[in-house]
Amino acid sequence: QVQLVESGGGSVQAGGSLRLSCVASGYFYSGNCVGWFRQAPGKEREGVAAITARGGFTKYADSVKDRFTISQDNNKNTTYLQMNNLKPEDTATYYCAAKITPCYIVRGLSERTYAYWGQGTQVTVSS
């Protein structure tokens, strides 16, 4: 059974940083994609960042480029999202998602790419 567990959310002031973690279990970690998504109240869920297995390729939403960094520690089956220079508009529930079959990074920010989702972690950025 595939399980994804996010952690690291919290409340910060604008300009601050947080690092989210997504620990995966129940499947072989290589040869697939992991993505981070977020959903703010009243808005649709949007893709934020994605990474292929072993960190070969990454993809970011324009709104977070140069501020967020996605990375993986394959030994720990963990994907990270380092978020710097946070803005109030980054406030949302953040979810990680996994595709356990080979994927293309070009589709990494699409919800349809992923079959497995975590429960989410809340990020609140105050001005």
N, C-alpha and C positions, 0 to 999 in steps of 0.2 A: 504494500500500500504506500503510495507516494504521499509524503507529508512535507509541507513547507511551513516554517515558523519564523515570523518576523519579530524583530525587537529593535530597540534603540530610539524609538520615537520619544517625543517630549515637547516641552514648551521652551522656546528661546526668543530672544529679542532679534529684531532685524539686524542683519550683519553677522549673526552668530552661525555656528556650525553644529551639525549632528551627523552621526554615522549610523545608518540602518544596517542590520544584518538579517540575512535570510538563510536559515539552516535547512538543508534538504535531506530527506531520508527516504529509503524505500526504493531507490532506483540507482542505476549506474550513472554517475554524474557526467561522464564524458559524452561528447557527440550530440549536444543539444544546446538549447538557448535558455537563458533565464532573463526575465524582464522585471522591471519595476514600473508600477503604475500608481496613479493617485486619483482620488476622487474627493472633490470638495462638495460641501452641501449644495444641493440644487444644480450640480453640474454633472456632466458625463465623465466617466472614467477615462483618463488619458494616459498614454504611454509616456514614460519619462526617460528610461534608459534600458538598454538591453545589451547582453554580452553572449558570445558563443562560448562553447566549452573551451577551456584552456585559455580563455581571454584573447583568442585570435582576432575577433572583430567586436567592435562596439558601435552603438548607435544611440544618439541623444535627441530629445526634443529640442527645438530651437530655444525654447524658454529657459532651459537649464544648461545649455552649452556653456562651457568655461566656468561653471559654478559647481556642477555635480560630476562625480566620477564613479563609474561602476567598475568593480573588480571582483576577482574570485580567489579563494584559497581552496584549491581542489582537495588538498589533504584534509580539510575540515568540512568539505561539502557545503561551503558557505559562500554566499554572494553578498557583497557590500555595496552600499550606496553612500558615498561620502558627499555630504551636502554643505557647501560653503556659501558665505554671503547670502544667507537666507533672507527671503522677502516675505511680507505678509501674504502675498498671493501664492506662496508655496504651501500655505496652510491646507491640509487635506489628510485623509487617511491613505496611507501608502501600503500597497500590496506588492508582494513578489509573486511571480508566476513562472512555471517551468513547462518546457516542452521536452519530452524525454526521447523523442526521435529526432534525427538530424533536421536542422532547420537552416533557413537563410536569414542573415542578419537584416536584410532589407525589409523583412516582415516583422522585425523584432518589436516594433512599437504597436503592433496590431493585437487587439485582444483575441482575435480569432486564432492567432498562432498557438495559444496556450491552452492546455487541458487541465492544468493543476494550479491551484491558487492557495495562498496563505490567508490567514484571517484578518490581516491588516494591523498597522500600528499608526497611531495618531501623531501628527506633527502639527504644532501650532506655533506660528511666528507672529509676534506682536510688534507693533510699530513704536 
